[in-house]
Amino acid sequence: MQAWQVHENGEPSEVMRLQDVERPAPGDGQVLLKVRAANINFPDALMCRGQYQVTPPLPFTPGVEICGETEDGRRVIANPALPYGGFAEYAVADAAALLPAPDALDDAEASALHIGYQTGWFGLHRRAHLEAGETLLVHAAAGGVGSAAVQLGKAAGATVIGVVGGADKAAVARELGCDVVVDRRSEDVVAAVKEATGGRGADVVYDPVGGQAYAQSTKVVAFEGRIVVVGFASGTIPSPGLNHALVKNYSILGLHWGLYNTKNPKLVQHCHEQLTALAARGAIKPLVSERVTFDEAAAAVQRVADGVTTGRVVVVPAQQNGAAA
């Protein structure tokens, strides 16, 4: 079969190589999956660079989120078990962690439902306890993680403010349903959010960016507000002043979604049921901005790494077009 492999760490476009390799053999408790679609996540780029908290042995195939097909024909969502990731014609995954792909979503959309939407659901509902009528501020609202949070916030009955970088991303955020869109490149984020909220600020802030975005969050979070920290796409991990949280009465909440897979996997299943129901009634639908061919995967991962994409970029393996495995 064909698979993209990383033999040394570096930029995705430089270290991802398309190769002919043996089809992976599933271990105990694992299943072999034919990859129907593989969603690109920022951690894929970080793993190529050797900067992610999970460091698979070299060589490895990146791709942490797929829609796949079991040998008995079931369409499922899975997180492949590295080093046999999803940017390949076949991958392996833990059998106990497979989730049924929602009928309301096509393969590319289903491949983008899991990590971003689970992160959003746990961040907004389990950690921040977002309530209808509250104001939610989402940084990087047009990106893969942010777009999921926007849709989940609207589904929960919140007023959503989206912060983006650039006019094109602002247009995407509006299409997603943001009630207010702030372009950080041309507007003062703090002033714009305060104006939009009558000076009160946002009840919940969803931050996958870190750096300057986090600093802005502390200035616009409301009394008894909650800042949910889900990542550091900016590359800068902030060092918050806890005296500031004390003086303003706000909470700083960390979210590492992957921990739920080991600490409380039943909650992951419950979340998937909630997401499937939301997809069935059209309340959420992954924003797939690009469906790229298998041979374009490395360049597509690089674009995600560079932060120039909107929504989700999904790789469709060559076998989908009838190529032999």
VEXDREN-2710 file (C-alpha; in Angstrom, 1 decimal):
% VEXDREN-2710
k/r/px/py/pz
1/MET/0.0/0.0/0.0
2/GLN/1.0/3.7/-0.2
3/ALA/1.6/5.7/3.0
4/TRP/3.2/9.0/3.9
5/GLN/6.1/8.5/6.2
6/VAL/8.3/10.7/8.3
7/HIS/11.9/9.5/8.7
8/GLU/13.3/12.7/10.3
9/ASN/11.8/15.7/12.1
10/GLY/11.2/18.9/10.3
11/GLU/8.7/20.9/8.3
12/PRO/5.9/18.6/6.9
13/SER/6.5/19.6/3.3
14/GLU/10.2/18.6/3.7
15/VAL/10.0/15.4/5.8
16/MET/6.8/13.7/4.7
17/ARG/7.6/11.1/2.0
18/LEU/5.1/9.1/-0.1
19/GLN/6.3/5.5/0.0
20/ASP/5.2/1.9/-0.8
21/VAL/5.1/0.0/2.5
22/GLU/3.6/-3.2/3.9
23/ARG/0.0/-3.0/5.1
24/PRO/0.1/-2.7/8.9
25/ALA/-0.9/-5.8/11.0
26/PRO/-3.2/-5.0/13.9
27/GLY/-2.1/-6.0/17.3
28/ASP/-4.1/-7.3/20.2
29/GLY/-7.4/-5.4/20.6
30/GLN/-6.8/-3.5/17.3
31/VAL/-8.5/-3.6/13.9
32/LEU/-7.3/-2.9/10.4
33/LEU/-9.2/0.0/8.7
34/LYS/-9.4/1.1/5.1
35/VAL/-9.0/4.8/5.2
36/ARG/-11.9/6.6/3.5
37/ALA/-10.8/10.1/4.5
38/ALA/-8.2/11.6/6.8
39/ASN/-8.6/15.0/8.4
40/ILE/-5.5/17.1/8.9
41/ASN/-4.9/18.4/12.5
42/PHE/-2.3/20.8/13.8
43/PRO/-0.8/18.0/16.0
44/ASP/0.1/16.2/12.7
45/ALA/2.4/19.2/11.9
46/LEU/3.8/19.3/15.4
47/MET/4.6/15.5/15.3
48/CYS/6.5/16.1/12.0
49/ARG/8.5/18.7/13.8
50/GLY/9.0/16.6/16.8
51/GLN/7.3/19.2/19.0
52/TYR/4.1/17.3/20.1
53/GLN/3.6/15.7/23.5
54/VAL/3.3/12.3/21.7
55/THR/6.5/11.4/19.9
56/PRO/6.0/8.3/17.8
57/PRO/9.2/6.4/16.8
58/LEU/10.7/7.1/13.4
59/PRO/9.6/6.3/10.8
60/PHE/5.9/6.9/11.3
61/THR/2.9/7.8/9.3
62/PRO/1.1/11.0/10.6
63/GLY/-2.7/11.4/10.6
64/VAL/-4.5/11.3/13.9
65/GLU/-8.1/11.4/12.8
66/ILE/-9.9/9.4/10.1
67/CYS/-13.2/8.1/8.7
68/GLY/-12.5/4.4/8.0
69/GLU/-14.1/1.2/7.0
70/THR/-13.8/-2.0/8.9
71/GLU/-13.2/-5.4/7.3
72/ASP/-16.9/-6.2/7.8
73/GLY/-18.0/-3.0/6.0
74/ARG/-18.8/-0.6/8.9
75/ARG/-18.1/3.1/8.4
76/VAL/-16.4/4.4/11.6
77/ILE/-14.5/7.3/13.1
78/ALA/-11.2/6.5/14.6
79/ASN/-7.9/7.9/16.0
80/PRO/-5.3/5.6/14.3
81/ALA/-2.7/3.9/16.6
82/LEU/0.6/5.5/15.7
83/PRO/3.1/4.8/14.1
84/TYR/0.4/3.7/11.6
85/GLY/-1.4/6.9/11.1
86/GLY/-4.2/8.0/8.8
87/PHE/-2.2/9.4/5.8
88/ALA/-2.1/6.0/4.3
89/GLU/-4.4/3.6/2.4
90/TYR/-4.8/1.5/5.6
91/ALA/-4.4/2.2/9.3
92/VAL/-4.9/0.4/12.5
93/ALA/-6.9/1.6/15.5
94/ASP/-8.0/0.3/18.9
95/ALA/-11.3/-1.7/18.4
96/ALA/-12.8/-0.4/21.7
97/ALA/-12.4/3.2/20.7
98/LEU/-14.2/3.0/17.3
99/LEU/-17.2/5.3/16.9
100/PRO/-20.0/5.0/14.3
101/ALA/-19.7/7.6/11.6
102/PRO/-22.9/9.7/11.6
103/ASP/-25.2/9.1/8.6
104/ALA/-25.8/12.8/8.2
105/LEU/-22.1/13.4/7.3
106/ASP/-20.1/12.3/4.3
107/ASP/-16.7/10.7/4.8
108/ALA/-14.7/13.9/4.8
109/GLU/-17.0/15.6/7.2
110/ALA/-17.1/12.5/9.5
111/SER/-13.3/12.4/9.6
112/ALA/-13.4/16.0/10.9
113/LEU/-16.0/15.4/13.6
114/HIS/-14.0/13.7/16.3
115/ILE/-11.1/15.7/17.8
116/GLY/-12.2/19.2/17.1
117/TYR/-15.8/18.8/18.1
118/GLN/-15.1/16.5/21.1
119/THR/-12.6/19.2/22.3
120/GLY/-15.2/21.9/21.8
121/TRP/-18.0/19.9/23.5
122/PHE/-15.8/19.0/26.5
123/GLY/-14.4/22.6/26.7
124/LEU/-17.7/24.4/26.5
125/HIS/-20.0/22.0/28.3
126/ARG/-17.9/19.8/30.7
127/ARG/-15.3/22.4/31.7
128/ALA/-16.9/25.9/31.2
129/HIS/-20.6/24.9/31.6
130/LEU/-21.7/27.3/28.9
131/GLU/-25.3/28.3/29.3
132/ALA/-27.9/29.6/26.9
133/GLY/-27.9/33.4/26.8
134/GLU/-24.2/33.7/27.7
135/THR/-21.6/35.3/25.4
136/LEU/-18.9/33.0/24.0
137/LEU/-15.7/34.4/22.5
138/VAL/-13.8/32.1/20.1
139/HIS/-10.3/32.8/19.0
140/ALA/-9.3/31.6/15.5
141/ALA/-13.0/31.2/14.8
142/ALA/-12.5/30.3/11.2
143/GLY/-10.0/27.5/11.9
144/GLY/-10.7/23.8/12.4
145/VAL/-10.9/23.9/16.2
146/GLY/-12.5/27.3/16.3
147/SER/-15.2/26.7/13.7
148/ALA/-16.3/23.6/15.8
149/ALA/-16.6/25.8/18.9
150/VAL/-18.6/28.4/17.0
151/GLN/-21.1/25.9/15.9
152/LEU/-21.4/24.2/19.3
153/GLY/-21.8/27.6/21.0
154/LYS/-24.6/28.6/18.7
155/ALA/-26.2/25.2/19.2
156/ALA/-26.1/25.8/22.9
157/GLY/-27.9/29.1/22.6
158/ALA/-24.9/31.4/23.2
159/THR/-24.1/34.7/21.5
160/VAL/-20.8/34.0/19.7
161/ILE/-18.1/36.5/19.0
162/GLY/-15.4/35.2/16.6
163/VAL/-11.9/36.6/16.4
164/VAL/-10.1/36.0/13.1
165/GLY/-7.1/37.2/11.2
166/GLY/-8.0/38.6/7.8
167/ALA/-11.0/39.5/5.7
168/ASP/-11.3/36.1/4.1
169/LYS/-11.5/34.4/7.5
170/ALA/-13.9/37.0/8.7
171/ALA/-16.3/36.1/5.9
172/VAL/-16.0/32.4/6.9
173/ALA/-16.7/33.2/10.5
174/ARG/-19.9/35.1/9.5
175/GLU/-21.0/32.1/7.4
176/LEU/-20.5/29.8/10.4
177/GLY/-23.0/31.9/12.4
178/CYS/-20.9/34.3/14.5
179/ASP/-23.0/37.1/15.8
180/VAL/-20.0/39.4/15.9
181/VAL/-16.8/39.0/14.0
182/VAL/-13.6/40.9/15.0
183/ASP/-10.6/41.0/12.6
184/ARG/-7.5/41.2/14.8
185/ARG/-5.5/42.5/11.8
186/SER/-7.6/45.6/11.4
187/GLU/-9.4/46.1/14.7
188/ASP/-8.5/46.5/18.4
189/VAL/-9.8/43.1/19.7
190/VAL/-10.2/44.3/23.3
191/ALA/-12.1/47.5/22.4
192/ALA/-14.3/45.7/19.9
193/VAL/-15.3/42.9/22.3
194/LYS/-16.0/45.4/25.1
195/GLU/-18.2/47.5/22.7
196/ALA/-20.0/44.4/21.5
197/THR/-20.8/43.3/25.1
198/GLY/-21.6/46.8/26.5
199/GLY/-18.4/46.7/28.5
200/ARG/-19.3/43.4/30.3
201/GLY/-17.0/41.1/28.4
202/ALA/-17.4/37.4/27.4
203/ASP/-18.7/34.8/29.8
204/VAL/-16.6/32.1/28.2
205/VAL/-13.5/32.5/26.1
206/TYR/-12.3/29.5/24.0
207/ASP/-8.6/29.8/23.2
208/PRO/-6.7/27.4/21.0
209/VAL/-4.1/30.1/20.2
210/GLY/-2.3/31.3/23.3
211/GLY/0.2/34.1/23.2
212/GLN/-1.3/37.5/22.5
213/ALA/-4.8/35.9/22.2
214/TYR/-4.6/34.8/25.8
215/ALA/-3.5/38.2/26.9
216/GLN/-6.5/39.7/25.2
217/SER/-8.8/37.1/26.8
218/THR/-7.9/38.2/30.3
219/LYS/-8.8/41.8/29.4
220/VAL/-12.3/40.9/28.0
221/VAL/-13.4/38.0/30.2
222/ALA/-16.5/38.9/32.3
223/PHE/-17.0/38.7/36.0
224/GLU/-17.1/35.0/36.9
225/GLY/-16.1/34.3/33.3
226/ARG/-14.2/31.2/32.2
227/ILE/-11.2/31.0/29.9
228/VAL/-10.8/27.6/28.4
229/VAL/-7.2/26.9/27.3
230/VAL/-7.1/24.2/24.5
231/GLY/-3.9/24.9/22.7
232/PHE/-1.1/27.2/21.6
233/ALA/-1.2/27.5/17.8
234/SER/0.6/30.8/18.1
235/GLY/3.7/28.9/19.4
236/THR/3.7/30.9/22.6
237/ILE/2.6/29.4/25.9
238/PRO/1.4/32.2/28.2
239/SER/2.4/32.5/31.8
240/PRO/-0.8/33.9/33.4
241/GLY/-0.7/36.3/36.4
242/LEU/-2.9/34.5/38.9
243/ASN/-3.3/37.8/40.9
244/HIS/-5.2/39.0/37.9
245/ALA/-7.6/36.0/38.0
246/LEU/-8.1/36.7/41.7
247/VAL/-8.9/40.4/41.3
248/LYS/-11.3/39.9/38.3
249/ASN/-13.0/36.7/39.6
250/TYR/-12.5/34.6/36.5
251/SER/-11.4/30.9/36.1
252/ILE/-8.7/29.5/33.9
253/LEU/-9.6/26.0/32.7
254/GLY/-7.2/23.6/31.0
255/LEU/-8.5/21.0/28.6
256/HIS/-6.6/18.1/27.3
257/TRP/-9.3/16.1/25.5
258/GLY/-7.1/13.0/25.0
259/LEU/-7.0/12.3/28.7
260/TYR/-10.7/11.4/28.7
261/ASN/-9.9/8.4/26.5
262/THR/-8.0/6.9/29.4
263/LYS/-9.6/8.6/32.4
264/ASN/-13.2/8.4/31.5
265/PRO/-13.9/6.8/28.0
266/LYS/-17.6/6.6/28.7
267/LEU/-17.8/10.4/28.5
268/VAL/-16.2/10.2/25.0
269/GLN/-19.0/7.9/23.9
270/HIS/-21.6/10.1/25.5
271/CYS/-20.2/13.1/23.7
272/HIS/-20.2/11.3/20.4
273/GLU/-23.9/10.5/20.9
274/GLN/-24.6/14.2/21.5
275/LEU/-22.6/15.2/18.5
276/THR/-24.3/12.7/16.3
277/ALA/-27.7/14.0/17.4
278/LEU/-26.6/17.6/16.7
279/ALA/-25.3/16.6/13.2
280/ALA/-28.6/14.8/12.5
281/ARG/-30.6/17.9/13.0
282/GLY/-28.1/20.1/11.1
283/ALA/-26.9/22.1/14.1
284/ILE/-23.3/21.1/13.5
285/LYS/-21.5/20.3/10.2
286/PRO/-17.7/20.3/10.0
287/LEU/-16.5/23.0/7.7
288/VAL/-14.4/21.1/5.1
289/SER/-12.8/23.8/3.1
290/GLU/-10.6/21.5/1.0
291/ARG/-10.7/17.9/-0.1
292/VAL/-7.1/17.1/-1.3
293/THR/-5.9/14.1/-3.2
294/PHE/-3.5/11.6/-1.5
295/ASP/-0.4/12.9/-3.3
296/GLU/-1.1/16.5/-2.0
297/ALA/-1.1/15.5/1.7
298/ALA/2.4/16.8/2.6
299/ALA/1.7/20.2/1.1
300/ALA/-1.7/20.4/2.7
301/VAL/-0.3/19.5/6.2
302/GLN/2.2/22.3/5.6
303/ARG/-0.6/24.8/4.9
304/VAL/-2.3/23.8/8.1
305/ALA/1.0/24.2/10.0
306/ASP/1.4/27.7/8.5
307/GLY/-2.1/28.8/9.6
308/VAL/-3.3/29.8/6.2
309/THR/-6.3/27.4/5.9
310/THR/-9.8/27.8/7.1
311/GLY/-12.0/25.1/8.5
312/ARG/-10.7/21.6/7.8
313/VAL/-8.5/20.2/5.1
314/VAL/-9.2/16.5/4.4
315/VAL/-7.0/14.0/2.5
316/VAL/-8.8/11.4/0.4
317/PRO/-6.6/8.3/-0.2
318/ALA/-5.8/7.1/-3.7
319/GLN/-7.7/3.9/-3.3
320/GLN/-11.0/5.9/-3.3
321/ASN/-10.4/6.5/-7.0
322/GLY/-9.9/2.8/-7.7
323/ALA/-6.2/2.5/-7.2
324/ALA/-4.9/-0.9/-6.0
325/ALA/-3.9/-1.2/-2.4
END
